[in-house]
Amino acid sequence: MEHTRTENSLLRIIKVGIFTTLLTPLVLGPFGINFIEYPKAVFFRSLIEIIFAFYISLILFNKKYLPKKSIILASLLLFYAVMLIASIFGINFYGSFFGDMPRGEGLIMHLHLLIFFIVITSVFSKREEWLSLFKVAVLISGFCSGVALLQQAKIAFFYGMSLPRLSGTMSNPDLFATYIASSIFITFFLFVAEKRRNFKILWAFLIALNCYTLFFSYTRGSWAGFLIGVVFILIFNFYKLSKKNKILISCGFLACLIFASLFFLNINLFKNSSPLLFSRISKITDLNGRSDSWRAAVIAIKEKPVLGWGFESFAFVADEHMNGLGKGIYYDRVHNKILELLVYGGVVGLLAYILIFVAIFYLIFRYAKLWDGYNNRPKIVYASVLSAFFVAGFVQNIPAFDNIGTYILFFLMAGFISNNFPNIASDQKSIQEKSKSLNNKKHKLVSSAKIFVIFIIFSITLWIFYEVNLKPTVAAMYFPNSIVYENADVQRALLGYERGVSMDTIYDSDLRMAFTDKLLSLLQNASADNVKKNIYDDLLKMKPFFNKSIAENSEQPNHAYQFLARIDEIGYLLNHNQGDLNDMEKILQKAISFNPNVSANWQLMGEFKILQNNYNEGEQDIKKSCVLDNCDEATLYKYMGSAYLKRGDVNLTMKNFEKAIDIGYANKKEEAESPETTTSNVNFIDYVAHIYCSVNDINSCQRIYKKGSDIYPEYANFFRQRFKTITTQSSK
């Protein structure tokens, strides 16, 4: 009796935990150096670790909850075994296993997803329970779409970074769209399975809501996946429809074809009504830089075609093979699931991945006729909707990639199919009898032994939770908490960053990257003059880490090269030590040898040569940087001016800076209206004027502010106030 009560309590805790994991897509906030994906990953991983401890304890009390035999589980285990082997023999097993902090993925996340699959298929046996899981999942997607509506109405933004494209709680419209498109097909399933009219209306409303937000995410890959999924359902059910419905569907399909034809034959008709929609559709063949990442992936696949480079290896692959990687830019995803898997696990990894889909579709169509379904609908309806979920997901990932939201839905659907469709030779009766026999076995462990084992399990779980989730999160939170002090109290901001990077976590690499980036940014802050030496001392401590990172083929080698070069440059500017310039040259030569098509490396090489008084070659290198980065002429002159400013040549600095401003002034005259305002352009004008005032050239300072007011009249009052403030300070 005591065992039964304990077993039931454990089972309830596990089920509540599983339902709570479905809230993951809604989690966001300043809990790391990435406010969107990392918080979701930490939330999901933490819950799964706790659930798994309770699940192991449950097995100790009743062996019937051991993982069930399943060809889907077998295919998942095979896939992850291949990826593990590929990562062991890849370029950086540590990075493959733990991933990085911005994404929070890596093999460790997939281990948690595998546990999620095992637990849900072991403890959820009734179809009503699976329907409840689906209902909660689609309601969560509805909340996510509700957030997207708030963004569209400009009521609240929830870290939306690509408005007017909707992104809900995912920040990135592409991630939002893939999650929402997948959710729609689960809602389709609930709609056809539902018997109650009121709930049918609810599911229909959620389908309409999610279709609306999917449309206004302007994500073409997800549109394509969704439409192909719908067509897949229609094709499989067309012959069962009434004559009237066949005519209606045929007319609807014909109307879509006519609309598409009109659009492409008379695109100007749509241009003014919806400029962003027009832009997204009319550039249907524009891959937005994806072609460069695909090209880099193909080169990498040719180098290691069998087992690939290891999980989470594309950041290194892209750094080595991509063109035009600008300052601060790196690619950690191929934006094509097939190419990504070929990079990670080679041909073997891709075949193992395809085998998962083979197992899923085999169960759906092999046993659809044996399944009693819901609501007396034809079995093919359910089979087609379930299949469409996976078809749509596969299609939309051709120009994209999975995220924690789509992963959870994928494993949820795979678990449902695994549990609700026969997947071994014996029938359901024999399966039930086997479960019953397991349930009736006497447990060999005595209660005291069980308590000891459970204590060990929870102790290990707490240690994993602390090291994998809590400790890195606490360390990362120092960064957003310190940003607010950068202007008011630089010393306090620096202290916060130092604390964050000193905690020795599994994500030290990412934290040190972020730390170095923040220190370099602080050096541009005029209020940081008093702590420049402290900042430089901290930067020097990072050099061994970056050298080790390069030697171990860690991700983002270009960032490591650039950080090392910039630290050497700062050392020279502070101490005028020729040795620092020599080190800067050596590291840049290695960087250019590693990938000669990275724009930031050529910009730094140009700065190095100008510091060496080699102006002609320096300018040529900076121009090459701009060609690779496809930057405009004004940006080129900004880069030139910045290089000469470091050299201390004020005349050439101001000559180039004024050329950059004059381009905007000339454009203003030609366009007869203010160019698009960006904060960086306004700040640049203020910066140039401030330099003139700092050398007591008040007339030039006033002239620059006057040009700024002409270019951006909406900032005229700001420029007048800034001139007044600066001249008042200069006169004191």
SULWO-V70553 format. One record per backbone hydrogen bond with DSSP energy under -0.5 kcal/mol. NH is the residue of the N-H (numbers start at 1). CO is the residue of the C=O. E is the energy in kcal/mol with one decimal. If there is no record, write none. Layout:
nh=NH co=CO e=E
nh=NH co=CO e=E
This chain:
nh=5 co=1 e=-2.1
nh=6 co=2 e=-2.4
nh=7 co=3 e=-2.8
nh=8 co=4 e=-2.6
nh=9 co=5 e=-2.2
nh=10 co=6 e=-2.6
nh=11 co=7 e=-2.5
nh=12 co=8 e=-2.3
nh=13 co=9 e=-2.3
nh=14 co=10 e=-2.4
nh=15 co=11 e=-2.3
nh=16 co=12 e=-2.6
nh=17 co=13 e=-2.3
nh=18 co=14 e=-2.4
nh=19 co=15 e=-2.4
nh=20 co=16 e=-2.1
nh=21 co=17 e=-1.7
nh=22 co=18 e=-0.8
nh=22 co=19 e=-0.7
nh=23 co=20 e=-2.0
nh=24 co=21 e=-1.9
nh=26 co=23 e=-2.2
nh=27 co=24 e=-1.9
nh=29 co=35 e=-2.4
nh=31 co=29 e=-2.5
nh=38 co=102 e=-0.5
nh=39 co=34 e=-0.5
nh=40 co=36 e=-0.9
nh=41 co=37 e=-2.3
nh=42 co=38 e=-2.7
nh=43 co=39 e=-2.2
nh=44 co=40 e=-2.5
nh=45 co=41 e=-2.8
nh=46 co=42 e=-2.5
nh=47 co=43 e=-2.0
nh=48 co=44 e=-2.5
nh=49 co=45 e=-2.3
nh=50 co=46 e=-1.9
nh=51 co=47 e=-3.1
nh=52 co=48 e=-2.8
nh=53 co=49 e=-1.6
nh=54 co=50 e=-1.8
nh=55 co=51 e=-2.5
nh=56 co=52 e=-2.6
nh=57 co=53 e=-1.8
nh=58 co=54 e=-2.3
nh=59 co=55 e=-2.1
nh=60 co=56 e=-1.5
nh=61 co=57 e=-0.9
nh=61 co=58 e=-0.7
nh=62 co=58 e=-1.9
nh=65 co=62 e=-1.4
nh=66 co=63 e=-1.9
nh=74 co=70 e=-2.4
nh=75 co=71 e=-2.1
nh=76 co=72 e=-2.4
nh=77 co=73 e=-2.7
nh=78 co=74 e=-2.1
nh=79 co=75 e=-2.3
nh=80 co=76 e=-2.6
nh=81 co=77 e=-2.0
nh=82 co=78 e=-2.2
nh=83 co=79 e=-2.3
nh=84 co=80 e=-2.2
nh=85 co=81 e=-2.3
nh=86 co=82 e=-2.8
nh=87 co=83 e=-2.0
nh=88 co=84 e=-2.3
nh=89 co=85 e=-2.0
nh=90 co=87 e=-0.9
nh=91 co=309 e=-1.9
nh=96 co=92 e=-2.2
nh=97 co=93 e=-2.7
nh=98 co=94 e=-2.6
nh=99 co=95 e=-1.8
nh=104 co=100 e=-2.7
nh=107 co=96 e=-2.3
nh=108 co=97 e=-2.8
nh=109 co=105 e=-1.0
nh=109 co=106 e=-0.7
nh=110 co=106 e=-1.4
nh=111 co=107 e=-2.1
nh=112 co=108 e=-1.5
nh=113 co=109 e=-2.1
nh=114 co=110 e=-2.2
nh=115 co=111 e=-2.0
nh=116 co=112 e=-2.4
nh=117 co=113 e=-2.2
nh=118 co=114 e=-2.5
nh=119 co=115 e=-2.9
nh=120 co=116 e=-2.4
nh=121 co=117 e=-2.0
nh=122 co=118 e=-0.9
nh=122 co=119 e=-0.6
nh=123 co=119 e=-2.3
nh=124 co=120 e=-1.5
nh=125 co=123 e=-0.8
nh=129 co=126 e=-0.5
nh=130 co=126 e=-1.4
nh=131 co=127 e=-2.5
nh=132 co=128 e=-2.0
nh=133 co=129 e=-2.0
nh=134 co=130 e=-2.4
nh=135 co=131 e=-2.5
nh=136 co=132 e=-2.4
nh=137 co=133 e=-2.4
nh=138 co=134 e=-2.5
nh=139 co=135 e=-2.1
nh=140 co=136 e=-2.2
nh=141 co=137 e=-1.7
nh=142 co=138 e=-1.8
nh=143 co=139 e=-2.0
nh=144 co=140 e=-2.3
nh=145 co=141 e=-2.3
nh=146 co=142 e=-2.1
nh=147 co=143 e=-2.2
nh=148 co=144 e=-1.6
nh=149 co=145 e=-1.9
nh=150 co=146 e=-1.8
nh=151 co=147 e=-1.9
nh=152 co=148 e=-2.3
nh=153 co=149 e=-2.3
nh=154 co=151 e=-1.1
nh=155 co=150 e=-2.6
nh=156 co=150 e=-0.9
nh=160 co=157 e=-1.4
nh=161 co=171 e=-1.1
nh=165 co=162 e=-1.9
nh=166 co=216 e=-1.9
nh=170 co=167 e=-2.5
nh=172 co=170 e=-3.0
nh=173 co=171 e=-0.6
nh=176 co=172 e=-2.4
nh=177 co=173 e=-2.6
nh=178 co=174 e=-2.0
nh=179 co=175 e=-1.7
nh=180 co=176 e=-2.6
nh=181 co=177 e=-2.8
nh=182 co=178 e=-1.7
nh=183 co=179 e=-2.0
nh=184 co=180 e=-2.0
nh=185 co=181 e=-1.0
nh=186 co=182 e=-1.1
nh=187 co=183 e=-2.2
nh=188 co=184 e=-2.2
nh=189 co=185 e=-1.8
nh=190 co=186 e=-2.1
nh=191 co=187 e=-2.4
nh=192 co=188 e=-2.3
nh=193 co=189 e=-1.7
nh=194 co=190 e=-1.6
nh=200 co=196 e=-1.9
nh=201 co=197 e=-2.0
nh=202 co=198 e=-1.7
nh=203 co=199 e=-2.7
nh=204 co=200 e=-2.4
nh=205 co=201 e=-2.4
nh=206 co=202 e=-2.4
nh=207 co=203 e=-2.3
nh=208 co=204 e=-2.3
nh=209 co=205 e=-3.0
nh=210 co=206 e=-2.8
nh=211 co=207 e=-2.3
nh=212 co=208 e=-2.1
nh=213 co=209 e=-2.4
nh=214 co=210 e=-2.3
nh=215 co=211 e=-2.2
nh=216 co=212 e=-2.0
nh=217 co=214 e=-1.0
nh=218 co=215 e=-1.4
nh=219 co=214 e=-0.7
nh=220 co=218 e=-0.8
nh=223 co=219 e=-2.0
nh=224 co=220 e=-2.5
nh=225 co=221 e=-2.3
nh=226 co=222 e=-2.8
nh=227 co=223 e=-2.8
nh=228 co=224 e=-2.5
nh=229 co=225 e=-2.1
nh=230 co=226 e=-2.2
nh=231 co=227 e=-2.6
nh=232 co=228 e=-2.3
nh=233 co=229 e=-1.8
nh=234 co=230 e=-2.4
nh=235 co=231 e=-2.7
nh=236 co=232 e=-1.8
nh=237 co=233 e=-1.2
nh=238 co=234 e=-1.4
nh=240 co=237 e=-1.0
nh=241 co=237 e=-0.6
nh=241 co=238 e=-1.4
nh=246 co=242 e=-2.4
nh=247 co=243 e=-2.0
nh=248 co=244 e=-2.2
nh=249 co=245 e=-2.7
nh=250 co=246 e=-2.3
nh=251 co=247 e=-2.5
nh=252 co=248 e=-2.4
nh=253 co=249 e=-2.5
nh=254 co=250 e=-2.3
nh=255 co=251 e=-2.5
nh=256 co=252 e=-2.0
nh=257 co=253 e=-1.9
nh=258 co=254 e=-2.3
nh=259 co=255 e=-2.6
nh=260 co=256 e=-2.5
nh=261 co=257 e=-2.3
nh=262 co=258 e=-2.7
nh=263 co=259 e=-2.5
nh=264 co=260 e=-2.2
nh=265 co=261 e=-1.9
nh=266 co=262 e=-2.3
nh=269 co=266 e=-1.5
nh=270 co=267 e=-1.3
nh=271 co=267 e=-1.0
nh=272 co=268 e=-0.8
nh=274 co=270 e=-1.6
nh=278 co=274 e=-3.1
nh=279 co=275 e=-2.5
nh=280 co=276 e=-2.6
nh=281 co=277 e=-2.5
nh=282 co=278 e=-2.9
nh=283 co=279 e=-1.1
nh=284 co=281 e=-1.5
nh=286 co=283 e=-1.8
nh=287 co=285 e=-0.6
nh=290 co=287 e=-2.3
nh=292 co=289 e=-0.7
nh=293 co=289 e=-1.3
nh=294 co=290 e=-2.8
nh=295 co=291 e=-2.3
nh=296 co=292 e=-2.1
nh=297 co=293 e=-2.2
nh=298 co=294 e=-2.5
nh=299 co=295 e=-2.1
nh=300 co=296 e=-2.1
nh=301 co=297 e=-2.7
nh=302 co=298 e=-2.1
nh=303 co=299 e=-1.3
nh=304 co=300 e=-1.9
nh=308 co=304 e=-0.6
nh=309 co=343 e=-3.4
nh=310 co=344 e=-1.9
nh=313 co=310 e=-0.9
nh=316 co=313 e=-0.7
nh=317 co=313 e=-1.9
nh=318 co=314 e=-3.4
nh=319 co=315 e=-1.7
nh=320 co=316 e=-1.6
nh=321 co=317 e=-2.0
nh=322 co=318 e=-2.8
nh=324 co=597 e=-2.5
nh=325 co=597 e=-0.6
nh=326 co=324 e=-0.7
nh=329 co=326 e=-1.8
nh=332 co=330 e=-0.5
nh=337 co=397 e=-2.6
nh=340 co=336 e=-2.8
nh=341 co=337 e=-2.3
nh=342 co=338 e=-2.0
nh=343 co=339 e=-2.3
nh=344 co=340 e=-2.6
nh=345 co=341 e=-3.3
nh=346 co=342 e=-1.3
nh=347 co=305 e=-2.7
nh=348 co=306 e=-1.8
nh=349 co=345 e=-2.1
nh=350 co=346 e=-2.0
nh=351 co=347 e=-2.5
nh=352 co=348 e=-2.1
nh=353 co=349 e=-1.9
nh=354 co=350 e=-2.6
nh=355 co=351 e=-1.9
nh=356 co=352 e=-0.9
nh=356 co=353 e=-0.9
nh=357 co=353 e=-1.0
nh=358 co=354 e=-2.2
nh=359 co=355 e=-2.4
nh=360 co=356 e=-2.1
nh=361 co=357 e=-2.9
nh=362 co=358 e=-2.3
nh=363 co=359 e=-2.0
nh=364 co=360 e=-2.2
nh=365 co=361 e=-2.4
nh=366 co=362 e=-2.5
nh=367 co=363 e=-1.6
nh=368 co=364 e=-0.6
nh=370 co=367 e=-0.6
nh=371 co=367 e=-1.0
nh=371 co=368 e=-0.6
nh=377 co=374 e=-1.9
nh=381 co=378 e=-1.3
nh=382 co=378 e=-0.8
nh=383 co=379 e=-2.3
nh=384 co=380 e=-2.6
nh=385 co=381 e=-2.1
nh=386 co=382 e=-2.7
nh=387 co=383 e=-2.3
nh=388 co=384 e=-2.4
nh=389 co=385 e=-1.5
nh=390 co=386 e=-1.0
nh=391 co=387 e=-2.5
nh=392 co=388 e=-3.0
nh=393 co=389 e=-1.9
nh=394 co=390 e=-2.2
nh=395 co=391 e=-2.4
nh=396 co=392 e=-2.6
nh=397 co=393 e=-1.0
nh=398 co=395 e=-1.7
nh=407 co=403 e=-2.6
nh=408 co=404 e=-2.0
nh=409 co=405 e=-1.7
nh=410 co=406 e=-2.5
nh=411 co=407 e=-2.6
nh=412 co=408 e=-2.0
nh=413 co=409 e=-2.5
nh=414 co=410 e=-2.6
nh=415 co=411 e=-2.2
nh=416 co=412 e=-2.0
nh=417 co=413 e=-2.3
nh=418 co=414 e=-2.3
nh=419 co=415 e=-2.1
nh=420 co=416 e=-2.3
nh=421 co=417 e=-1.4
nh=431 co=427 e=-1.5
nh=432 co=428 e=-2.3
nh=433 co=429 e=-2.3
nh=434 co=430 e=-2.2
nh=435 co=431 e=-2.2
nh=436 co=432 e=-2.3
nh=437 co=433 e=-2.3
nh=438 co=434 e=-2.0
nh=439 co=435 e=-2.0
nh=440 co=436 e=-1.5
nh=441 co=437 e=-0.6
nh=441 co=438 e=-0.9
nh=450 co=446 e=-2.2
nh=451 co=447 e=-2.5
nh=452 co=448 e=-1.9
nh=453 co=449 e=-2.6
nh=454 co=450 e=-3.0
nh=455 co=451 e=-2.2
nh=456 co=452 e=-2.1
nh=457 co=453 e=-2.6
nh=458 co=454 e=-2.5
nh=459 co=455 e=-2.0
nh=460 co=456 e=-2.5
nh=461 co=457 e=-2.3
nh=462 co=458 e=-2.4
nh=463 co=459 e=-2.0
nh=464 co=460 e=-2.5
nh=465 co=461 e=-2.9
nh=466 co=462 e=-2.3
nh=467 co=463 e=-2.6
nh=468 co=464 e=-3.0
nh=469 co=464 e=-0.5
nh=469 co=465 e=-1.7
nh=470 co=465 e=-2.6
nh=471 co=466 e=-3.2
nh=473 co=469 e=-1.6
nh=474 co=470 e=-2.6
nh=475 co=471 e=-2.3
nh=476 co=472 e=-2.6
nh=477 co=473 e=-2.0
nh=478 co=474 e=-0.7
nh=478 co=475 e=-1.0
nh=479 co=476 e=-1.6
nh=480 co=476 e=-0.7
nh=481 co=477 e=-1.7
nh=482 co=478 e=-1.0
nh=482 co=479 e=-0.8
nh=483 co=479 e=-1.5
nh=484 co=480 e=-0.7
nh=485 co=482 e=-1.8
nh=486 co=483 e=-1.9
nh=489 co=485 e=-2.6
nh=493 co=489 e=-2.0
nh=494 co=490 e=-2.8
nh=495 co=491 e=-2.1
nh=496 co=492 e=-2.1
nh=497 co=493 e=-2.2
nh=498 co=494 e=-2.4
nh=499 co=495 e=-2.1
nh=500 co=496 e=-2.1
nh=501 co=497 e=-1.9
nh=502 co=498 e=-0.6
nh=502 co=499 e=-0.8
nh=503 co=500 e=-0.7
nh=506 co=467 e=-0.6
nh=508 co=505 e=-1.3
nh=511 co=507 e=-2.3
nh=512 co=508 e=-2.8
nh=513 co=509 e=-1.9
nh=514 co=510 e=-2.6
nh=515 co=511 e=-2.7
nh=516 co=512 e=-2.6
nh=517 co=513 e=-2.3
nh=518 co=514 e=-2.3
nh=519 co=515 e=-2.3
nh=520 co=516 e=-2.4
nh=521 co=517 e=-1.7
nh=522 co=518 e=-2.5
nh=523 co=519 e=-1.7
nh=524 co=521 e=-1.3
nh=525 co=522 e=-1.8
nh=526 co=524 e=-0.5
nh=528 co=525 e=-2.1
nh=529 co=526 e=-1.1
nh=531 co=528 e=-1.4
nh=532 co=529 e=-1.0
nh=535 co=531 e=-2.5
nh=536 co=532 e=-2.7
nh=537 co=533 e=-2.5
nh=538 co=534 e=-2.0
nh=539 co=535 e=-2.2
nh=540 co=536 e=-2.3
nh=541 co=537 e=-1.4
nh=542 co=538 e=-0.7
nh=542 co=539 e=-1.0
nh=543 co=539 e=-0.7
nh=543 co=540 e=-1.0
nh=546 co=542 e=-2.1
nh=547 co=543 e=-2.4
nh=548 co=544 e=-2.2
nh=549 co=545 e=-2.6
nh=550 co=546 e=-2.1
nh=551 co=547 e=-1.9
nh=552 co=548 e=-2.1
nh=553 co=550 e=-1.2
nh=554 co=549 e=-2.4
nh=560 co=556 e=-1.6
nh=561 co=557 e=-2.6
nh=562 co=558 e=-2.6
nh=563 co=559 e=-2.9
nh=564 co=560 e=-2.3
nh=565 co=561 e=-2.4
nh=566 co=562 e=-2.5
nh=567 co=563 e=-2.4
nh=568 co=564 e=-2.1
nh=569 co=565 e=-2.2
nh=570 co=566 e=-2.6
nh=571 co=567 e=-2.3
nh=572 co=568 e=-2.0
nh=573 co=569 e=-2.4
nh=574 co=570 e=-2.2
nh=575 co=571 e=-2.6
nh=576 co=572 e=-2.9
nh=578 co=576 e=-0.7
nh=580 co=577 e=-1.3
nh=581 co=577 e=-0.9
nh=582 co=578 e=-2.2
nh=583 co=579 e=-2.2
nh=584 co=580 e=-2.2
nh=585 co=581 e=-2.3
nh=586 co=582 e=-2.1
nh=587 co=583 e=-2.4
nh=588 co=584 e=-2.1
nh=589 co=585 e=-2.2
nh=590 co=586 e=-1.9
nh=591 co=587 e=-2.2
nh=592 co=588 e=-2.7
nh=593 co=589 e=-1.9
nh=594 co=590 e=-2.2
nh=595 co=591 e=-2.2
nh=598 co=595 e=-0.9
nh=599 co=597 e=-0.7
nh=600 co=325 e=-1.2
nh=601 co=598 e=-0.6
nh=602 co=598 e=-1.2
nh=603 co=599 e=-2.0
nh=604 co=600 e=-2.1
nh=605 co=601 e=-2.0
nh=606 co=602 e=-2.3
nh=607 co=603 e=-2.1
nh=608 co=604 e=-2.4
nh=609 co=605 e=-2.2
nh=610 co=606 e=-2.0
nh=611 co=607 e=-2.3
nh=612 co=608 e=-1.1
nh=613 co=610 e=-1.8
nh=614 co=609 e=-3.0
nh=615 co=613 e=-1.3
nh=618 co=614 e=-1.9
nh=619 co=615 e=-2.7
nh=620 co=616 e=-1.9
nh=621 co=617 e=-2.2
nh=622 co=618 e=-2.0
nh=623 co=619 e=-2.4
nh=624 co=620 e=-2.2
nh=625 co=621 e=-2.1
nh=626 co=622 e=-1.9
nh=627 co=623 e=-2.1
nh=628 co=624 e=-2.4
nh=629 co=625 e=-1.8
nh=630 co=626 e=-0.8
nh=630 co=627 e=-0.6
nh=631 co=626 e=-1.9
nh=636 co=632 e=-1.7
nh=637 co=633 e=-2.0
nh=638 co=634 e=-1.8
nh=639 co=635 e=-2.5
nh=640 co=636 e=-2.3
nh=641 co=637 e=-2.8
nh=642 co=638 e=-2.5
nh=643 co=639 e=-1.9
nh=644 co=640 e=-2.3
nh=645 co=641 e=-2.1
nh=646 co=642 e=-1.8
nh=647 co=643 e=-1.4
nh=648 co=644 e=-1.0
nh=649 co=644 e=-2.2
nh=650 co=648 e=-1.2
nh=653 co=649 e=-1.9
nh=654 co=650 e=-2.7
nh=655 co=651 e=-2.1
nh=656 co=652 e=-1.9
nh=657 co=653 e=-2.4
nh=658 co=654 e=-2.6
nh=659 co=655 e=-1.4
nh=660 co=656 e=-1.8
nh=661 co=657 e=-1.9
nh=662 co=658 e=-2.8
nh=663 co=659 e=-1.5
nh=664 co=660 e=-1.1
nh=665 co=661 e=-1.9
nh=666 co=662 e=-2.8
nh=667 co=663 e=-2.2
nh=668 co=664 e=-1.8
nh=669 co=665 e=-1.6
nh=670 co=666 e=-2.0
nh=671 co=667 e=-2.6
nh=672 co=668 e=-1.7
nh=682 co=678 e=-1.9
nh=683 co=679 e=-2.8
nh=684 co=680 e=-2.0
nh=685 co=681 e=-2.0
nh=686 co=682 e=-2.1
nh=687 co=683 e=-2.4
nh=688 co=684 e=-2.6
nh=689 co=685 e=-2.3
nh=690 co=686 e=-2.1
nh=691 co=687 e=-1.7
nh=692 co=688 e=-1.8
nh=693 co=689 e=-2.2
nh=694 co=690 e=-2.1
nh=695 co=691 e=-1.0
nh=695 co=692 e=-0.7
nh=696 co=693 e=-1.7
nh=697 co=692 e=-2.8
nh=698 co=696 e=-1.1
nh=701 co=697 e=-2.0
nh=702 co=698 e=-2.6
nh=703 co=699 e=-2.3
nh=704 co=700 e=-2.3
nh=705 co=701 e=-2.0
nh=706 co=702 e=-2.0
nh=707 co=703 e=-2.1
nh=708 co=704 e=-2.4
nh=709 co=705 e=-2.1
nh=710 co=706 e=-1.8
nh=711 co=707 e=-2.5
nh=712 co=708 e=-2.9
nh=715 co=712 e=-2.4
nh=716 co=713 e=-1.7
nh=719 co=715 e=-2.5
nh=720 co=716 e=-2.4
nh=721 co=717 e=-2.4
nh=722 co=718 e=-2.4
nh=723 co=719 e=-2.3
nh=724 co=720 e=-2.1
nh=725 co=721 e=-2.5
nh=726 co=722 e=-2.7
nh=727 co=723 e=-2.4
nh=728 co=724 e=-1.8
nh=729 co=725 e=-2.1
nh=730 co=726 e=-2.4
nh=731 co=727 e=-1.6
nh=732 co=728 e=-0.6
nh=732 co=729 e=-0.7
